[in-house]
Amino acid sequence: MLLRKTLLYLPSNALGPLIQLGTILVWTFWLSPADLGIYALVTALQDLVHLASVTWWSQYVLRYLGIRGEETRRIQDRTELAVLAVMGVAQAAIVPGLILLAVTGTVDALLLASITGASVARSIVVHWGVRARAEQRIGINGLAQTLAPALSLVFALLLFHAFAPSLTVIFAGMALGHLVVAALILRPLGLVPVTPHLDREILHTGLRYGTLATLGAVFAWVSMQSVRFTTDVILGTAAVGLMTVGWGIGQRIATQIAVIATAAIFPHAIARAREEGAMAGFNQLAAAGPILIAALLPATVGGMLVAAPLADLLTAGPYREATATILPYAMLAGAFRVFRHHYLDEVLQLAERPDIMTKLDAFEAVATVILCVLGTLLYGMMGGAAGCLAASAVTTVIAIFAMPPQADVRLSARQIGPSVMATAAMAAIVIAMPEPRHLAELTASIAAGSATYALTLAALERRRLRAWLSTSSVSAS
């Protein structure tokens, strides 16, 4: 059942990041490094505002939506619309000032307006994607993850031809794309016709549960995004643009692979815990570790191996050297971070120990800022990325030993050994192949490595695979 649900989430969870990665690469051909630097800083600040204003409610919905009765669910839906309305107004007031304060490049009134509209619309769609995941509404979750970024890109390119390429047009396209998707999924989510109304009891519960998680998410934002702002202060906005392609690609690949591997696990674990007790939920989450390693390890190693040809073939000239240099660090840092957030942190959520999550996030945030600043001062962009990697690695190791005693999260050699050996076989094949000079050769290298990994892993795990296929056949009949 768990593997089936994970596979059902796969198309949208794979396509969404591909569109977002493609968007970053497209902008390298349209924007100067300085403009791309502003774009990167602005999108990072959009994420921060969303985290600070809406994440507490999203965490509450993800944890408790499925266990509410019909009447409480109706009251919660009314409260949700009121929360989103209030937070939308708050974002519209906060975003312009925050942009002017934190971004050193030139930002005019029209650009501020398009950024603000994009921030509010994007925040709503991101939350409704979380809500759809909580309800295990795979189709709606897919619309939020894939159609919104796709339409954002399409609208921006159409506006390029109607006007001229600019940051204002890009964020206007983002706003339009997310508004269209919000309108499409509002009714299927059951939020029409619902009258907004804040329920104090639900609001209090949501704040109590979600505040620490939100604080942790803000700390996590510092860990992920501080390298951009450190680079801006020390090296300038153009340097942010140069490094943001490799950093963004690496982080996004790692994050989305984790989402692909684990999207169905946490809601399923919550359901098991509700029906069979907390230990059943923990046992369900324990299955996430090997699955996550099996997905994350080959992607991380493979990304590091093809970083140089990927940068040469898929990015514009000014960005190639920095992308090839930064991408391996970004892949490794992203792998450590998502292993903690999509495996260890979900164990803590099920155990209702957000305090531990917050302490870990705070530690990583402080360590990241310190090491990133030192690395940037000493070695430039590469040093900043290495500082982020070191902070993420140390925090993940600490997190493993900070888990509650009832949750066994340590992975044995038997659980991860096949993935390690299959990854080694994949790496050997990729290294043995000639360095790609064309996109077709890069695609062939990636395909050969992927096929080697899949076949090797299937051979090493043939007993488990045979048992799963047997179980699936019995269930289908």
Secondary structure, 3 states (H helix, E strand, C coil): CHHHHHHHHHHHHHHHHHHHHHHHHHHHCCCCHHHHHHHHHHHHHHHHHHHHHCHHHHHHHHHHHHHCCHHHHHHHHHHHHHHHHHHHHHHHHHHHHHHHHHCCCCCCHHHHHHHHHHHHHHHHHHHHHHHHHHCCCHHHHHHHHHHHHHHHHHHHHHHHHHCCCCHHHHHHHHHHHHHHHHHHHHCCCCCCCCCCCCCHHHHHHHHHHHHHHHHHHHHHHHHHHHHHHHHHHHHCHHHHHHHHHHHHHHHHHHHHHHHHHHCCHHHHHHHHHHHHCHHHHHHHHHCHHHHHHHHHHHHHHHHHHCHHHHHHHHCCHHHHHHHHHHHHHHHHHHHHHHHHHHHHHHHHHHCCCHHHHHHHHHHHHHHHHHHHHHHHHHHHHHHHHHHHHHHHHHHHHHHHCCCCCCCCCCCCHHHHHHHHHHHHHHHHHHHHCCCCCCHHHHHHHHHHHHHHHHHHHHHHCHHHHHHHHHHHHHHHC
